Amino acid sequence: MPIERRIEGAGLSLALSERGDPARPTVVLVHGFPDTSAVWNPLAELLASDFHVVAYDVRGAGRSDVPTRRADYTLPKLVDDLAAVIEAVSPDAPVHLVAHDWGSIQSWEAVTTDRLAGRFASYTSISGPPIDHAALWSRRPRAWRSGSFGASLRQALHSWYIVFFHVPLLPKVMARGKFNQKLWAGALHRVEGALTDEEWPASTFGADFGHGVELYRANMFQRFRHPTAGHTKTPVQLIVPLKDRYVTPALLVGLEAWTTLLWRRQVDAGHWVIRTHPGELASWVKEAVVFVEEGTESEALVAARVA
């Protein structure tokens, strides 16, 4: 059973869970929108036999505190929370970061800025590029050339929800109530093939959705107006679900420029690959950790190396 506790983040309290032996390498799992840390349960259980595994509810989600201002959902605040988690669970050693969706977006921010330099041993990114990369990608002429136009158009159409989330009140109203939560759980099971259970989607789904919309409102348009490229020396493992309905593979092209070392793994799965393919993901995370901790690069990693 996981050990549950609370820590102080950037001006608010965060709920986190720990599994496995704290003496082993620490793997920190960062969930996306509109999830809670419970989305990681199957993967966390698989990883806990080899590692110290930590998952936490990001601000505004699950059992963590809810910010009172939109400005408290900005990427620097999210990075400060992650810094607090790392200091609490692994003060003396860098952690292996694994993140999905908005968790991946904020984690790119963390690994490519000076705020947490030296605190990451590896980073596995799933279905979430840096916002700045997405902005720069959309501006590049080659993205809209005839050979790439179809892929670019598909990504633009798949991003409809970003505009929708900026409509006043409507997104929050639509997510309220147990009925809407059941609809969401049914859609995940039917469309994504993701196995739901008593803990996921969380009982706080409606509130989490309403709060999580602020992530888009506090960050997207501002970053799209003034994007800048980042870079990290942290080894990055990029998981690319080929059937992702929100982040298409085309949007992840070019991320090798953001890191010194990148492995690119494709998987025949949808957005919630962390729920549909936990066994496969667990083996990939383990390979990346073993490479960093022991210097052993598997044949699969060698084949996946891009940069």
PEJO-V560853 format. One record per pair of residues at least 12 apart in sequence whose ideal C-beta (glycine too) atoms are under 10 Angstrom apart, sorted by the first residue. I is the first residue (numbers start at 1). J is the second residue. Records with the same first field share a line. If there is no record, write none. Layout:
I: J / J
This chain:
1: 17 / 19
2: 16 / 17 / 18 / 19 / 20 / 37 / 41 / 44 / 45 / 48 / 53 / 54 / 55
3: 16 / 17 / 18 / 19 / 20 / 22 / 54
4: 16 / 17 / 18 / 63
5: 17 / 18 / 56 / 88 / 89
6: 56 / 57 / 63 / 64 / 65 / 88
7: 56 / 64 / 81 / 84 / 85 / 87 / 88 / 89
8: 65 / 81 / 84 / 88
9: 56 / 58 / 59 / 64 / 65 / 77 / 78 / 80 / 81 / 82 / 83 / 84 / 85 / 88
10: 59 / 67 / 72 / 76 / 77 / 78 / 79 / 80 / 81 / 82 / 83 / 84
11: 59 / 65 / 67 / 72 / 77 / 80 / 81 / 84
12: 59 / 60 / 64 / 65 / 66 / 67 / 68 / 72 / 77 / 81 / 84
13: 59 / 63 / 64 / 65
14: 37 / 56 / 57 / 58 / 59 / 61 / 62 / 63 / 64 / 65 / 81 / 82 / 84 / 85 / 88
15: 36 / 37 / 55 / 56 / 57 / 58 / 61 / 62 / 63 / 64 / 65
16: 28 / 29 / 37 / 54 / 55 / 56 / 57 / 63 / 64 / 84 / 85 / 88 / 89
17: 29 / 37 / 38 / 40 / 41 / 44 / 53 / 54 / 55 / 56 / 57 / 63
18: 44 / 48 / 52 / 53 / 54 / 55 / 56 / 88 / 89
19: 40 / 41 / 44 / 45 / 47 / 48 / 49 / 51 / 52 / 53 / 54 / 55
20: 44 / 45 / 47 / 48 / 49 / 50 / 51 / 52 / 53 / 54
21: 48 / 49 / 50 / 51 / 52 / 53
22: 51 / 52 / 54 / 89 / 90
23: 52
24: 48 / 49 / 50 / 51 / 52 / 53 / 289 / 293
25: 50 / 51 / 52 / 53 / 90 / 93 / 94 / 95 / 96 / 121 / 122 / 289 / 290 / 292 / 293
26: 51 / 52 / 53 / 54 / 86 / 89 / 90 / 93 / 94 / 95 / 96 / 97 / 121 / 289
27: 43 / 44 / 47 / 48 / 50 / 51 / 52 / 53 / 54 / 55 / 89 / 90 / 95 / 96 / 97 / 98 / 121 / 122 / 124 / 285 / 286 / 288 / 289
28: 52 / 53 / 54 / 55 / 56 / 82 / 85 / 86 / 89 / 90 / 95 / 96 / 97 / 98 / 99 / 103 / 107 / 119 / 120
29: 41 / 43 / 44 / 47 / 53 / 54 / 55 / 56 / 96 / 97 / 98 / 99 / 100 / 103 / 124 / 274 / 285
30: 54 / 55 / 56 / 58 / 78 / 81 / 82 / 85 / 97 / 98 / 99 / 100 / 101 / 102 / 103 / 104 / 105 / 106 / 107 / 110 / 128
31: 55 / 56 / 57 / 58 / 61 / 62 / 99 / 100 / 101 / 102 / 103 / 104 / 200 / 274
32: 58 / 61 / 99 / 100 / 101 / 102 / 103 / 104 / 105 / 106 / 126 / 127 / 128 / 212 / 215 / 246 / 271 / 272 / 274
33: 58 / 60 / 61 / 100 / 101 / 102 / 103 / 105 / 128 / 161 / 165 / 208 / 209 / 211 / 212 / 213 / 214 / 215 / 216
34: 60 / 61 / 101 / 102 / 171 / 175 / 184 / 201 / 202 / 204 / 205 / 206 / 207 / 208 / 209 / 210 / 211 / 212 / 213 / 215
35: 57 / 58 / 61 / 62 / 100 / 101 / 102 / 103 / 200 / 201 / 202 / 205 / 208 / 209 / 212 / 272 / 274 / 275
36: 55 / 56 / 57 / 58 / 61 / 62 / 63 / 64 / 199 / 200 / 201 / 202 / 203 / 204 / 205 / 208
37: 54 / 55 / 56 / 57 / 58 / 61 / 62 / 63 / 64 / 103 / 199 / 200 / 202
38: 55 / 57 / 61 / 62 / 63 / 197 / 198 / 199 / 200 / 201 / 202 / 203 / 204
39: 55 / 62 / 100 / 101 / 103 / 194 / 199 / 200 / 201 / 202 / 272 / 274 / 275
40: 53 / 54 / 55 / 56 / 98 / 100 / 103 / 200 / 274 / 275 / 278
41: 55 / 197 / 199 / 200 / 274 / 275 / 278
42: 195 / 197 / 200 / 274 / 275 / 276 / 277 / 278 / 279 / 281 / 282
43: 55 / 98 / 100 / 273 / 274 / 275 / 277 / 278 / 279 / 280 / 281 / 282 / 285
44: 98 / 274 / 278 / 282
45: 278 / 282
46: 278 / 279 / 281 / 282 / 283 / 285 / 286
47: 96 / 98 / 278 / 281 / 282 / 283 / 285 / 286 / 289
48: 282
49: 282 / 286
50: 282 / 285 / 286 / 289 / 290
51: 95 / 96 / 282 / 285 / 286 / 289 / 293
52: 89 / 90 / 93 / 95 / 96
53: 89 / 96 / 98 / 285
54: 85 / 86 / 88 / 89 / 90 / 95
55: 85 / 98 / 103
56: 81 / 82 / 84 / 85 / 88 / 89 / 103
57: 202 / 204 / 208
58: 73 / 78 / 81 / 82 / 85 / 102 / 103 / 106 / 208 / 211 / 212 / 215
59: 72 / 73 / 77 / 78 / 80 / 81 / 211 / 212 / 214 / 215
60: 72 / 73 / 78 / 204 / 207 / 208 / 210 / 211 / 212 / 213 / 214 / 215
61: 102 / 202 / 204 / 205 / 207 / 208 / 209 / 211 / 212 / 215
62: 199 / 202 / 203 / 204 / 205 / 207 / 208
63: 202 / 204
64: 81 / 204 / 208 / 211
66: 207 / 208 / 210 / 211 / 214
67: 211 / 214 / 218
69: 214 / 218
70: 213 / 214 / 215 / 217 / 218 / 219
71: 214 / 218
72: 214 / 218
73: 211 / 212 / 213 / 214 / 215 / 216 / 217 / 218 / 219
74: 106 / 109 / 214 / 215 / 218 / 219 / 222 / 223
75: 102 / 105 / 106 / 108 / 109 / 110 / 113 / 130 / 131 / 132 / 215 / 218 / 219 / 222 / 223
76: 106 / 109 / 110 / 113 / 115 / 219
77: 106 / 218
78: 102 / 103 / 105 / 106 / 107 / 109 / 110 / 215 / 218 / 219
79: 106 / 107 / 109 / 110 / 111 / 113 / 115 / 116
80: 110 / 115 / 116
81: 106 / 110
82: 95 / 97 / 99 / 103 / 106 / 107 / 109 / 110 / 111 / 115 / 116 / 119 / 120
83: 110 / 115 / 116 / 119
86: 110 / 116 / 119 / 120
87: 116 / 119
90: 119 / 121
91: 119
93: 119 / 121
94: 116 / 118 / 119 / 120 / 121 / 122 / 234 / 292
95: 116 / 119 / 120 / 121 / 122 / 123
96: 120 / 121 / 122 / 123 / 124 / 234 / 235 / 237 / 285 / 286 / 288 / 289 / 292 / 293
97: 110 / 111 / 116 / 119 / 120 / 121 / 122 / 123 / 124 / 125 / 234 / 236
98: 122 / 123 / 124 / 125 / 126 / 237 / 239 / 274 / 281 / 282 / 284 / 285 / 288 / 289
99: 111 / 123 / 124 / 125 / 126 / 127 / 128 / 274
100: 124 / 125 / 126 / 127 / 128 / 239 / 271 / 272 / 273 / 274 / 275 / 281
101: 126 / 127 / 128 / 244 / 246 / 247 / 271 / 272 / 274
102: 127 / 128 / 212 / 215 / 216 / 219
103: 125 / 126 / 127 / 128 / 274
104: 123 / 124 / 125 / 126 / 127 / 128 / 129 / 130 / 238 / 239 / 247
105: 125 / 127 / 128 / 129 / 130 / 131 / 132 / 133 / 134 / 215 / 219 / 220 / 223 / 247
106: 128 / 130 / 131 / 215 / 219
107: 120 / 123 / 124 / 125 / 126 / 128 / 130 / 236
108: 123 / 125 / 128 / 129 / 130 / 131 / 132 / 133 / 230 / 232 / 236 / 255 / 258 / 259
109: 130 / 131 / 132 / 219 / 223 / 230
110: 123 / 232 / 234
111: 123 / 125 / 130 / 230 / 231 / 232 / 233 / 234 / 235 / 236 / 258 / 259
112: 130 / 132 / 133 / 228 / 229 / 230 / 231 / 232 / 233 / 234 / 236 / 258 / 259
113: 230 / 232
116: 234
117: 232 / 233 / 234
118: 233 / 234
119: 234
120: 232 / 233 / 234 / 235 / 236 / 292
121: 234 / 235 / 288 / 289 / 291 / 292 / 293
122: 234 / 235 / 236 / 237 / 261 / 263 / 285 / 288 / 289 / 290 / 291 / 292 / 293
123: 232 / 234 / 235 / 236 / 237 / 238 / 259 / 262 / 288
124: 235 / 236 / 237 / 238 / 239 / 263 / 265 / 281 / 284 / 285 / 288 / 289
125: 236 / 237 / 238 / 239 / 240 / 252 / 255 / 258 / 259 / 262
126: 237 / 238 / 239 / 240 / 241 / 244 / 247 / 265 / 267 / 269 / 271 / 272 / 273 / 274 / 281 / 284
127: 238 / 239 / 240 / 241 / 244 / 245 / 246 / 247 / 248 / 251 / 252 / 269 / 270 / 271 / 272 / 273 / 274
128: 239 / 246 / 247 / 251 / 252 / 271
129: 238 / 247 / 251 / 252 / 253 / 254 / 255 / 258
130: 223 / 227 / 228 / 229 / 230 / 255 / 258
131: 216 / 219 / 220 / 221 / 222 / 223 / 224 / 227
132: 223 / 224 / 226 / 227 / 228 / 229 / 230 / 258
133: 223 / 227 / 229 / 230 / 251 / 252 / 253 / 254 / 255 / 257 / 258
134: 155 / 159 / 162 / 220 / 223 / 224 / 227 / 247 / 251 / 252
135: 220 / 221 / 223 / 224 / 225 / 226 / 227 / 228 / 229
136: 224 / 227 / 228 / 229 / 254 / 257
137: 152 / 155 / 227 / 250 / 251 / 252 / 253 / 254 / 255
138: 152 / 155 / 156 / 159 / 224 / 227 / 251
139: 224 / 227
140: 152 / 253 / 254
142: 253 / 254
143: 155 / 156 / 250 / 251 / 253 / 254
144: 156
148: 250 / 253
150: 250
151: 248 / 249 / 250 / 251 / 253
152: 248 / 250 / 251
153: 250
154: 248 / 249 / 250 / 251
155: 246 / 247 / 248 / 249 / 250 / 251 / 252
156: 248 / 251
157: 248
158: 244 / 245 / 246 / 247 / 248 / 250 / 251
159: 220 / 246 / 247 / 248 / 251
160: 246
161: 213 / 216 / 245 / 246
162: 216 / 217 / 220 / 221 / 224 / 246
163: 216 / 220
164: 213 / 216
165: 209 / 212 / 213 / 214 / 215 / 216 / 217 / 220
166: 213 / 216 / 217 / 220 / 221
167: 213
168: 217
169: 210
170: 213
171: 209 / 210 / 212 / 213 / 216 / 217
172: 206 / 207 / 209 / 210 / 211 / 212 / 213 / 214
173: 206 / 210
174: 206 / 209 / 210
175: 205 / 206 / 207 / 208 / 209 / 210 / 211 / 212 / 213
176: 205 / 206 / 207 / 209 / 210
177: 205 / 206
178: 203 / 205 / 206
179: 206
180: 205 / 206 / 209
181: 201 / 202 / 203 / 204 / 205 / 206 / 208 / 209
182: 196 / 201 / 205
184: 196 / 201 / 205 / 206 / 209
185: 197 / 200 / 201 / 205
188: 200 / 201 / 270 / 271 / 272 / 275 / 276
189: 275
191: 245 / 270 / 271 / 272
192: 243 / 244 / 245 / 269 / 270 / 271 / 272 / 273 / 275 / 276
193: 243 / 269 / 270 / 272 / 273 / 275 / 276 / 277
194: 269 / 270 / 271 / 272 / 273 / 274 / 275 / 276 / 277
195: 272 / 275 / 276 / 278
196: 272 / 275
197: 275
200: 272 / 275
229: 254 / 257 / 258
230: 257 / 258 / 259
231: 257 / 258 / 259 / 260
232: 258 / 259 / 260 / 261 / 262
233: 259 / 260 / 261
234: 259 / 260 / 261 / 292
235: 259 / 260 / 261 / 262 / 263 / 288 / 291 / 292 / 301 / 305
236: 255 / 256 / 258 / 259 / 260 / 261 / 262 / 263 / 264 / 288 / 306 / 307
237: 259 / 261 / 262 / 263 / 264 / 265 / 284 / 285 / 287 / 288 / 289 / 291 / 301 / 304
238: 252 / 255 / 256 / 258 / 259 / 262 / 263 / 264 / 265 / 266 / 304 / 306
239: 252 / 263 / 264 / 265 / 266 / 267 / 269 / 273 / 274 / 277 / 280 / 281 / 284 / 285
240: 252 / 253 / 255 / 264 / 265 / 266 / 267 / 269 / 273
241: 265 / 266 / 267 / 268 / 269 / 270 / 271 / 272 / 273 / 274 / 276 / 277
242: 266 / 267 / 268 / 269 / 270 / 273
243: 267 / 268 / 269 / 270 / 271 / 273 / 276
244: 267 / 269 / 270 / 271 / 272 / 273
245: 270 / 271 / 272
246: 270 / 271
247: 271
249: 264 / 266
252: 264 / 266
255: 306 / 307
256: 305 / 306 / 307
257: 307
258: 307
259: 306 / 307
260: 307
261: 291 / 292 / 305 / 306 / 307
262: 304 / 305 / 306 / 307
263: 284 / 287 / 288 / 291 / 297 / 300 / 301 / 302 / 303 / 304 / 305 / 306 / 307
264: 303 / 304 / 305 / 306 / 307
265: 280 / 281 / 284 / 287 / 288 / 300 / 301 / 303 / 304
266: 304
267: 280 / 281 / 284
269: 281
283: 298 / 300
284: 298 / 300 / 301 / 304
286: 298
287: 299 / 300 / 301 / 304
288: 301 / 304
